[in-house]
């Protein structure tokens, strides 16, 4: 048994001392942190301002689009205000929990029409804080007024105490620009044809001409034709002409960027909303009453009957708890795949370099095999411990108003009991797959042979990744039930089903089957290991291997 632990210690130290191992440990928290922080920085800093040109020949929708742009920008201002207020601990839980409707009731009469150049009183600032809601159009229009934000911030700084940090308003991501007058030449854009307008602006869209000394090319061109109001579609609207050319009628959006459709959606939504308001007026309908009726909805809440009485309402934490196992499944897959691949490569390398012969001179095949299993298991345990603590540390560090889900996920992982299950299923999965890969390694004499086997094993291992979303959506369905009783997939599937509280009989039964499979895998692998560990040249054929297994005692 001493030989087993000597070999295990050697395996652990040989792998733990490599630069790649430490780089792997260090890179995981860095990548995890970057995956959360980098998208935020790219959105705020790297993404350029999208400049576009609007040619409204109808003269009906220019102000509509401008208002939609301003409201979109004010939404980003309000979002930044929310983060600023929460970071500086302004307000209380009771205030934050009030609905938007309750907040709006606190707005003083005539608040929207006041002169912001004169500043705000403390009560009015409190009302603004109460109504900070990115989906509140009244607030968006109010903040767009000259001096509104500065007046609000003046009072806000006073409430924050001495020397508060200055609020930095976000930059505009969408901005309408005008074409240089000399660009049009003798062409009048208000009466020109669509083809003529596109011919003038197309070089700016293709970056063949510099647009107003901006670093980036013109992002988009929006054309509203003169007869736009006659090109409407819908009940009672008759559109004449060839259906194949229908895309040439109505508003046209020209852009080389086919992935960023924020501007296209904003323009389309703003114009359609205005069209609907026109229809209401044309039909002598009260648009305010219609909007009030549309916003009148039945209150709806989700409940979980498995929760304790009085706590059945489904919260954000409950939703995250249901999907958190997906992350653990992926983490387990990466960990098992990494360590068994490490085990396979080490075995093939030692066999090809004849190091295994030296080991056999002082230890039995079983001691060598078990030592390798224990040593690599220690490497995997070290790696997983660092990964888990890194995950918890990054989530706790990033938790805050800008990444609200990070704090919720941190609490879910701490209180859900997923970590012990993860450790158990990782150990079982490692025992099943490590035995198989160690047996494969003992039969191969070159890395090329091992890679051929590795390709097939990888395809088998990919199944849990392909199905983990479906298992999460239907944890008690036919697919989840079937894969639960396939021992190769049991660790991944049961980890995925953990948040859905599978029946106790299923957990115990699949656990027993998984344990028996792990024991059988190690037993079979030990017999194959004895056959292949000293074999040089071509690996044994299947029939030859079966005969050797049956002949062993």
C-alpha positions as CSV (number, residue, x, y, z in Angstrom):
1,X,0.0,0.0,0.0
2,X,3.0,2.3,0.6
3,X,3.9,2.0,-3.1
4,X,0.3,3.2,-4.0
5,X,0.7,6.4,-2.0
6,X,4.3,7.0,-3.2
7,X,3.0,6.7,-6.8
8,X,0.0,8.9,-6.0
9,X,2.3,11.6,-4.5
10,X,4.5,11.4,-7.5
11,X,1.6,11.8,-9.9
12,X,0.2,14.7,-7.9
13,X,3.6,16.5,-7.7
14,X,4.5,15.9,-11.3
15,X,1.2,17.5,-12.5
16,X,0.9,20.2,-9.8
17,X,4.4,21.5,-10.5
18,X,3.8,22.2,-14.2
19,X,3.3,25.8,-15.4
20,X,0.2,24.8,-17.3
21,X,-1.5,23.6,-14.1
22,X,-0.9,27.0,-12.3
23,X,-1.9,29.0,-15.4
24,X,-5.1,27.0,-15.4
25,X,-5.9,27.8,-11.8
26,X,-5.1,31.5,-12.2
27,X,-6.9,31.9,-15.5
28,X,-10.2,30.6,-14.3
29,X,-11.1,33.4,-11.8
30,X,-9.7,35.9,-14.3
31,X,-11.8,34.6,-17.1
32,X,-14.9,34.5,-14.8
33,X,-14.3,38.1,-13.7
34,X,-13.7,39.2,-17.3
35,X,-16.9,37.4,-18.6
36,X,-18.9,39.6,-16.3
37,X,-17.0,42.9,-16.4
38,X,-15.8,43.0,-20.0
39,X,-19.2,43.1,-21.6
40,X,-20.2,46.0,-19.4
41,X,-17.0,47.9,-20.3
42,X,-17.4,47.1,-24.0
43,X,-20.9,48.5,-23.9
44,X,-19.9,51.6,-22.1
45,X,-16.5,52.3,-23.6
46,X,-15.8,50.3,-26.7
47,X,-19.1,50.4,-28.6
48,X,-19.1,53.5,-30.8
49,X,-21.9,56.0,-31.0
50,X,-24.2,55.0,-33.8
51,X,-24.7,58.1,-36.1
52,X,-27.5,57.9,-38.6
53,X,-29.2,60.2,-41.1
54,X,-33.0,60.6,-41.2
55,X,-34.6,61.8,-44.5
56,X,-38.3,62.4,-43.6
57,X,-39.9,63.4,-46.9
58,X,-43.3,63.2,-45.3
59,X,-42.4,65.7,-42.6
60,X,-44.5,63.7,-40.1
61,X,-42.1,61.6,-38.2
62,X,-38.8,63.5,-37.6
63,X,-40.0,64.8,-34.2
64,X,-41.3,61.4,-33.3
65,X,-38.0,59.7,-33.9
66,X,-36.2,62.5,-32.0
67,X,-38.4,62.0,-29.0
68,X,-37.8,58.2,-29.1
69,X,-34.1,58.8,-29.2
70,X,-34.2,61.2,-26.3
71,X,-36.3,58.8,-24.2
72,X,-33.9,55.9,-25.0
73,X,-31.0,58.0,-23.8
74,X,-32.8,59.1,-20.7
75,X,-33.4,55.4,-19.9
76,X,-29.7,54.9,-19.8
77,X,-29.4,58.0,-17.5
78,X,-32.0,56.6,-15.2
79,X,-30.3,53.3,-15.0
80,X,-27.0,55.0,-14.1
81,X,-28.9,57.1,-11.5
82,X,-30.3,53.9,-9.9
83,X,-26.8,52.4,-9.7
84,X,-25.4,55.7,-8.3
85,X,-28.1,56.0,-5.6
86,X,-27.8,52.3,-4.5
87,X,-24.0,52.4,-4.4
88,X,-24.1,55.5,-2.2
89,X,-26.8,53.9,0.1
90,X,-29.5,56.4,-0.5
91,X,-33.1,55.4,0.3
92,X,-34.3,52.3,2.1
93,X,-35.8,48.9,1.4
94,X,-39.3,50.1,1.8
95,X,-38.8,52.9,-0.7
96,X,-37.1,50.5,-3.2
97,X,-40.0,48.0,-2.9
98,X,-42.7,50.4,-3.9
99,X,-44.3,50.0,-7.3
100,X,-44.0,52.6,-10.1
101,X,-47.6,53.6,-9.7
102,X,-47.1,54.3,-6.0
103,X,-44.0,56.3,-6.8
104,X,-45.9,58.5,-9.3
105,X,-48.6,59.4,-6.8
106,X,-45.9,61.3,-4.9
107,X,-45.2,63.7,-7.8
108,X,-46.3,67.2,-6.7
109,X,-48.9,68.9,-8.9
110,X,-47.4,70.8,-11.8
111,X,-44.0,69.1,-11.2
112,X,-43.6,68.3,-14.9
113,X,-44.2,71.9,-15.9
114,X,-41.9,73.6,-13.4
115,X,-38.8,75.7,-14.2
116,X,-35.8,73.6,-13.4
117,X,-33.5,76.5,-13.8
118,X,-34.7,77.6,-10.3
119,X,-33.6,74.3,-8.7
120,X,-35.5,71.7,-6.7
121,X,-36.6,71.6,-3.1
122,X,-35.7,68.7,-0.9
123,X,-39.3,67.3,-1.1
124,X,-39.3,67.4,-4.9
125,X,-35.9,65.6,-5.0
126,X,-37.4,62.9,-2.8
127,X,-40.3,62.6,-5.2
128,X,-37.8,62.2,-8.1
129,X,-35.9,59.5,-6.2
130,X,-39.2,57.7,-5.6
131,X,-40.1,57.9,-9.3
132,X,-36.7,56.7,-10.6
133,X,-37.9,53.9,-12.9
134,X,-36.4,53.3,-16.3
135,X,-39.9,52.4,-17.7
136,X,-41.5,55.6,-16.5
137,X,-42.1,57.9,-19.6
138,X,-43.0,60.8,-17.4
139,X,-39.6,60.7,-15.7
140,X,-37.9,60.3,-19.1
141,X,-39.6,63.4,-20.5
142,X,-38.9,65.4,-17.4
143,X,-35.2,64.6,-17.3
144,X,-34.9,65.6,-21.0
145,X,-35.9,69.2,-20.0
146,X,-33.0,71.7,-19.8
147,X,-31.5,71.8,-16.3
148,X,-33.6,69.0,-14.9
149,X,-30.8,66.5,-14.2
150,X,-28.5,69.2,-12.8
151,X,-31.1,70.5,-10.5
152,X,-31.9,67.0,-9.3
153,X,-28.2,66.3,-8.7
154,X,-27.7,69.5,-6.8
155,X,-30.2,68.4,-4.1
156,X,-29.1,64.7,-4.4
157,X,-25.5,65.7,-3.5
158,X,-26.7,67.5,-0.4
159,X,-28.6,64.4,0.8
160,X,-25.5,62.2,0.2
161,X,-23.5,64.2,2.7
162,X,-20.1,65.8,2.5
163,X,-18.0,65.4,-0.6
164,X,-20.1,62.9,-2.6
165,X,-18.7,61.4,-5.8
166,X,-19.9,63.2,-8.9
167,X,-22.4,61.5,-11.0
168,X,-21.2,60.8,-14.6
169,X,-24.0,60.7,-17.2
170,X,-23.6,58.0,-19.8
171,X,-22.8,59.0,-23.4
172,X,-25.3,58.8,-26.1
173,X,-25.2,55.5,-28.0
174,X,-27.6,56.6,-30.8
175,X,-27.5,60.0,-32.4
176,X,-29.1,61.6,-35.4
177,X,-26.8,63.6,-37.6
178,X,-27.4,65.9,-40.6
179,X,-25.6,65.5,-43.9
180,X,-23.1,68.2,-44.9
181,X,-24.9,70.7,-47.1
182,X,-22.4,70.3,-49.9
183,X,-23.0,66.5,-49.9
184,X,-26.4,66.9,-51.5
185,X,-25.2,69.2,-54.3
186,X,-28.2,70.4,-56.4
187,X,-30.3,67.5,-55.1
188,X,-33.3,68.3,-52.8
189,X,-33.6,65.4,-50.4
190,X,-37.2,66.3,-49.6
191,X,-38.4,65.6,-53.1
192,X,-35.7,63.3,-54.5
193,X,-36.3,59.7,-55.3
194,X,-35.2,57.0,-52.9
195,X,-32.6,55.8,-55.4
196,X,-31.1,59.3,-55.7
197,X,-30.9,59.6,-51.9
198,X,-29.2,56.2,-51.5
199,X,-26.7,57.1,-54.3
200,X,-25.6,60.2,-52.3
201,X,-25.3,58.6,-48.9
202,X,-24.2,55.1,-49.9
203,X,-20.4,56.0,-50.0
204,X,-20.7,57.2,-46.4
205,X,-22.3,53.9,-45.3
206,X,-19.6,52.0,-47.1
207,X,-16.9,54.2,-45.5
208,X,-15.7,55.3,-48.9
209,X,-16.2,58.9,-47.7
210,X,-15.5,60.3,-44.3
211,X,-18.7,61.4,-42.5
212,X,-18.3,64.6,-40.5
213,X,-14.8,63.7,-39.4
214,X,-16.1,60.9,-37.3
215,X,-13.8,57.9,-36.7
216,X,-16.5,55.4,-37.7
217,X,-18.5,55.3,-40.9
218,X,-22.1,56.4,-41.0
219,X,-24.1,53.7,-39.3
220,X,-27.5,53.9,-41.0
221,X,-29.8,55.8,-43.3
222,X,-33.6,56.0,-42.6
223,X,-35.8,57.2,-45.4
224,X,-39.5,58.1,-44.8
225,X,-41.2,58.6,-48.3
226,X,-43.6,61.4,-49.0
227,X,-46.6,59.0,-49.2
228,X,-45.6,57.1,-46.1
229,X,-49.1,57.5,-44.6
230,X,-50.6,56.0,-47.7
231,X,-48.4,52.9,-47.4
232,X,-49.9,51.6,-44.1
233,X,-50.9,48.0,-43.7
234,X,-53.5,46.5,-41.4
235,X,-57.2,45.8,-41.2
236,X,-59.1,48.0,-43.6
237,X,-55.9,49.1,-45.4
238,X,-55.7,48.1,-49.1
239,X,-52.1,48.0,-50.5
240,X,-52.0,48.0,-54.3
241,X,-49.0,46.8,-56.3
242,X,-46.9,43.8,-56.6
243,X,-46.4,42.0,-53.3
244,X,-42.8,41.1,-54.3
245,X,-41.9,44.8,-54.2
246,X,-43.7,45.5,-50.9
247,X,-40.3,46.1,-49.2
248,X,-39.8,49.1,-51.4
249,X,-42.8,50.9,-49.9
250,X,-42.9,52.6,-46.5
251,X,-39.9,53.3,-44.3
252,X,-36.5,52.0,-45.5
253,X,-33.6,51.3,-43.2
254,X,-30.2,51.1,-44.8
255,X,-27.2,49.8,-42.9
256,X,-24.2,47.5,-43.4
257,X,-24.4,46.3,-39.8
258,X,-26.9,43.5,-39.8
259,X,-26.4,42.4,-36.2
260,X,-27.0,45.6,-34.2
261,X,-30.7,46.2,-34.7
262,X,-31.3,48.5,-31.7
263,X,-31.8,51.6,-33.9
264,X,-34.0,49.8,-36.4
265,X,-36.3,48.6,-33.7
266,X,-36.4,52.0,-32.0
267,X,-37.4,53.8,-35.2
268,X,-39.9,51.2,-36.1
269,X,-41.5,51.2,-32.7
270,X,-41.6,55.0,-32.5
271,X,-43.2,55.4,-35.9
272,X,-45.7,52.6,-35.3
273,X,-46.8,54.0,-32.0
274,X,-47.4,57.4,-33.6
275,X,-49.4,55.7,-36.4
276,X,-51.6,54.0,-33.8
277,X,-52.2,57.4,-32.1
278,X,-53.2,58.9,-35.5
279,X,-55.6,56.0,-36.0
280,X,-57.2,56.6,-32.6
281,X,-57.8,60.2,-33.4
282,X,-59.1,59.4,-36.9
283,X,-61.6,57.1,-35.4
284,X,-62.6,59.6,-32.6
285,X,-61.1,57.3,-30.0
286,X,-59.7,58.5,-26.7
287,X,-56.0,57.4,-27.0
288,X,-55.4,58.1,-23.2
289,X,-58.4,55.9,-22.3
290,X,-57.3,53.2,-24.7
291,X,-53.8,53.3,-23.2
292,X,-55.2,53.2,-19.7
293,X,-57.3,50.1,-20.7
294,X,-54.3,48.4,-22.3
295,X,-52.3,49.0,-19.2
296,X,-55.1,47.6,-17.0
297,X,-54.1,44.0,-16.4
298,X,-54.8,41.2,-14.0
299,X,-52.1,40.8,-11.3
300,X,-50.2,37.5,-11.9
301,X,-47.8,35.7,-9.6
302,X,-46.1,32.3,-9.8
303,X,-46.2,30.0,-6.8
304,X,-44.3,26.9,-5.9
305,X,-46.3,24.4,-3.9
306,X,-43.1,22.7,-2.6
307,X,-42.2,25.8,-0.6
308,X,-43.3,26.5,3.0
309,X,-46.7,28.0,3.8
310,X,-46.6,31.7,3.3
311,X,-43.4,31.6,1.2
312,X,-44.8,30.0,-2.0
313,X,-44.3,33.1,-4.2
314,X,-41.5,32.4,-6.8
315,X,-38.7,34.9,-6.5
316,X,-35.7,35.7,-8.7
317,X,-33.6,33.5,-6.4
318,X,-36.0,30.6,-7.1
319,X,-35.6,31.0,-10.8
320,X,-31.8,31.2,-10.6
321,X,-31.8,28.1,-8.3
322,X,-33.5,26.1,-11.1
323,X,-31.0,27.1,-13.7
324,X,-27.8,27.1,-11.5
325,X,-27.2,23.3,-11.9
326,X,-26.5,24.0,-15.6
327,X,-23.4,25.9,-14.6
328,X,-22.4,23.1,-12.3
329,X,-22.9,20.5,-15.0
330,X,-20.7,22.4,-17.4
331,X,-18.1,22.9,-14.7
332,X,-18.2,19.2,-13.9
333,X,-17.8,18.2,-17.5
334,X,-14.8,20.4,-18.0
335,X,-13.2,19.2,-14.8
336,X,-13.7,15.5,-15.5
337,X,-12.7,15.8,-19.1
338,X,-9.5,17.7,-18.0
339,X,-8.4,15.2,-15.4
340,X,-9.1,12.0,-17.3
341,X,-7.3,13.5,-20.3
342,X,-4.4,14.2,-18.0
343,X,-4.5,10.6,-16.7
344,X,-4.6,9.2,-20.3
345,X,-1.7,11.4,-21.5
346,X,0.5,10.6,-18.5
347,X,-0.1,6.9,-18.9
348,X,0.8,6.9,-22.6
349,X,3.8,9.1,-22.0
350,X,5.2,6.8,-19.3
351,X,4.6,3.7,-21.4
352,X,6.2,5.1,-24.5
353,X,9.2,6.3,-22.5
354,X,9.5,2.9,-20.7
355,X,9.1,4.6,-17.3
356,X,6.3,2.1,-16.5
357,X,8.8,-0.8,-16.6
358,X,10.8,0.9,-13.9
359,X,7.7,1.3,-11.8
360,X,6.7,-2.4,-12.3
361,X,10.1,-3.5,-10.9
362,X,9.1,-2.2,-7.5
363,X,5.2,-2.1,-7.5
364,X,2.4,-4.3,-8.7
365,X,0.1,-3.2,-11.6
366,X,-2.7,-2.6,-9.1
367,X,-0.5,-0.4,-7.0
368,X,0.5,1.6,-10.0
369,X,-3.0,2.0,-11.3
370,X,-4.5,2.9,-7.9
371,X,-1.7,5.3,-7.2
372,X,-2.3,7.1,-10.5
373,X,-6.0,7.3,-9.8
374,X,-5.4,8.8,-6.3
375,X,-2.8,11.2,-7.5
376,X,-4.8,12.6,-10.4
377,X,-7.9,12.7,-8.2
378,X,-5.9,15.0,-5.9
379,X,-5.0,17.2,-8.8
380,X,-8.7,17.3,-9.8
381,X,-9.8,18.1,-6.2
382,X,-7.2,20.9,-6.0
383,X,-8.4,22.3,-9.3
384,X,-12.1,22.1,-8.3
385,X,-11.6,23.6,-4.9
386,X,-9.8,26.6,-6.4
387,X,-12.5,27.0,-9.1
388,X,-15.4,26.9,-6.6
389,X,-13.8,29.4,-4.2
390,X,-13.0,31.6,-7.2
391,X,-16.6,31.4,-8.4
392,X,-17.9,32.4,-4.9
393,X,-15.3,35.1,-4.5
394,X,-16.0,36.7,-7.9
395,X,-19.8,36.6,-7.4
396,X,-19.5,38.2,-4.0
397,X,-17.1,40.9,-5.3
398,X,-19.3,41.6,-8.4
399,X,-22.6,41.6,-6.5
400,X,-24.2,45.1,-6.6
401,X,-26.7,47.2,-8.4
402,X,-25.0,46.8,-11.8
403,X,-24.8,43.0,-11.6
404,X,-27.8,42.2,-9.3
405,X,-27.9,38.6,-10.3
406,X,-24.4,37.9,-9.0
407,X,-25.5,38.5,-5.4
408,X,-28.6,36.4,-5.8
409,X,-26.6,33.5,-7.4
410,X,-24.0,33.8,-4.5
411,X,-26.8,33.3,-2.0
412,X,-28.4,30.5,-4.0
413,X,-25.1,28.5,-4.1
414,X,-24.5,29.0,-0.4
415,X,-28.0,27.9,0.7
416,X,-29.1,25.4,-1.9
417,X,-27.0,22.5,-1.0
418,X,-25.7,22.1,-4.5
419,X,-22.0,22.1,-3.5
420,X,-22.1,18.8,-1.6
421,X,-24.0,17.2,-4.4
422,X,-21.5,18.6,-6.9
423,X,-18.6,17.1,-4.9
424,X,-20.3,13.7,-4.7
425,X,-21.2,13.5,-8.4
426,X,-17.8,14.8,-9.5
427,X,-16.2,12.0,-7.5
428,X,-18.4,9.3,-9.0
429,X,-18.0,10.6,-12.5
430,X,-14.3,10.7,-12.1
431,X,-14.1,7.1,-10.8
432,X,-16.2,5.9,-13.8
433,X,-14.3,7.7,-16.5
434,X,-10.8,7.5,-15.0
435,X,-10.9,3.8,-15.0
436,X,-12.0,3.6,-18.6
437,X,-9.4,6.2,-19.7
438,X,-6.6,4.5,-17.7
439,X,-7.4,1.2,-19.4
440,X,-7.3,2.9,-22.8
441,X,-4.0,4.5,-21.9
442,X,-2.5,1.1,-20.9
443,X,-3.4,-0.3,-24.4
444,X,-1.9,2.6,-26.4
445,X,1.8,3.1,-27.0
446,X,1.7,6.4,-28.8
447,X,-0.2,9.7,-28.4
448,X,-1.7,9.2,-31.9
449,X,-3.4,5.9,-30.9
450,X,-4.7,7.5,-27.7
451,X,-6.2,10.4,-29.6
452,X,-8.2,8.1,-31.8
453,X,-9.8,6.6,-28.7
454,X,-10.1,10.1,-27.2
455,X,-12.3,11.2,-30.2
456,X,-14.8,8.5,-29.6
457,X,-14.9,9.1,-25.8
458,X,-15.3,12.9,-26.4
459,X,-18.4,12.2,-28.5
460,X,-19.9,10.1,-25.7
461,X,-19.0,12.7,-23.1
462,X,-20.7,15.5,-25.2
463,X,-24.2,14.0,-24.7
464,X,-24.8,15.7,-21.3
465,X,-23.9,19.0,-22.8
466,X,-26.3,18.6,-25.7
467,X,-29.2,17.7,-23.4
468,X,-28.6,19.7,-20.2
469,X,-31.0,22.5,-21.2
470,X,-33.8,20.1,-22.1
471,X,-33.2,18.2,-18.8
472,X,-33.5,21.5,-16.9
473,X,-36.7,22.5,-18.7
474,X,-38.3,19.0,-18.1
475,X,-36.4,17.4,-15.2
476,X,-38.9,14.6,-14.7
477,X,-39.5,14.0,-18.5
478,X,-38.7,10.9,-20.5
479,X,-35.2,12.1,-21.6
480,X,-34.1,13.0,-18.1
481,X,-35.5,9.7,-16.7
482,X,-33.8,7.7,-19.4
483,X,-30.4,9.4,-19.0
484,X,-30.6,9.1,-15.3
485,X,-30.3,5.3,-15.5
486,X,-27.4,5.4,-18.0
487,X,-24.4,5.2,-15.6
488,X,-22.1,7.2,-17.9
489,X,-24.4,10.1,-17.8
490,X,-25.9,9.7,-14.3
491,X,-23.5,12.2,-12.5
492,X,-24.3,15.0,-15.0
493,X,-28.0,14.4,-15.3
494,X,-28.7,14.0,-11.6
495,X,-26.6,17.1,-10.9
496,X,-28.8,18.9,-13.5
497,X,-32.0,17.5,-11.8
498,X,-30.9,18.4,-8.3
499,X,-32.8,21.7,-8.1
500,X,-36.0,19.9,-9.2
501,X,-36.1,17.6,-6.1
502,X,-36.1,14.2,-7.9
503,X,-37.8,11.3,-6.0
504,X,-35.7,9.9,-3.2
505,X,-35.9,6.4,-4.7
506,X,-34.5,7.7,-8.0
507,X,-31.6,9.4,-6.2
508,X,-30.8,6.3,-4.2
509,X,-31.3,3.9,-7.0
510,X,-29.2,5.8,-9.5
511,X,-26.6,6.4,-6.9
512,X,-26.3,2.7,-6.2
513,X,-26.1,1.9,-10.0
514,X,-23.5,4.6,-10.4
515,X,-21.4,3.2,-7.6
516,X,-21.7,-0.3,-8.9
517,X,-20.7,0.9,-12.3
518,X,-17.7,2.8,-10.9
519,X,-16.5,-0.4,-9.0
520,X,-17.0,-2.5,-12.1
521,X,-15.2,0.1,-14.3
522,X,-12.2,0.0,-11.9
523,X,-12.2,-3.8,-11.7
524,X,-12.4,-4.2,-15.5
525,X,-9.8,-1.5,-16.0
526,X,-7.4,-3.2,-13.6
527,X,-7.5,-6.4,-15.6
528,X,-7.0,-4.6,-18.9
529,X,-4.2,-2.6,-17.2
530,X,-2.4,-5.8,-16.4
531,X,-2.6,-7.0,-20.0
532,X,-1.7,-3.8,-21.7
533,X,0.8,-2.1,-19.4
534,X,3.8,-4.0,-20.8
535,X,2.5,-4.5,-24.3
536,X,4.5,-2.8,-27.0
537,X,3.5,-2.3,-30.6
538,X,-0.1,-2.7,-31.9
539,X,-2.8,-2.7,-29.3
540,X,-4.6,-6.1,-28.8
541,X,-7.7,-6.8,-30.9
542,X,-11.1,-7.0,-29.3
543,X,-11.3,-10.9,-29.5
544,X,-7.7,-11.2,-28.2
545,X,-8.5,-8.8,-25.3
546,X,-11.7,-10.8,-24.4
547,X,-9.8,-14.1,-24.3
548,X,-7.1,-12.6,-22.1
549,X,-9.7,-11.2,-19.7
550,X,-11.5,-14.5,-19.5
551,X,-8.3,-16.4,-19.0
552,X,-7.2,-14.3,-16.0
553,X,-7.9,-15.5,-12.6
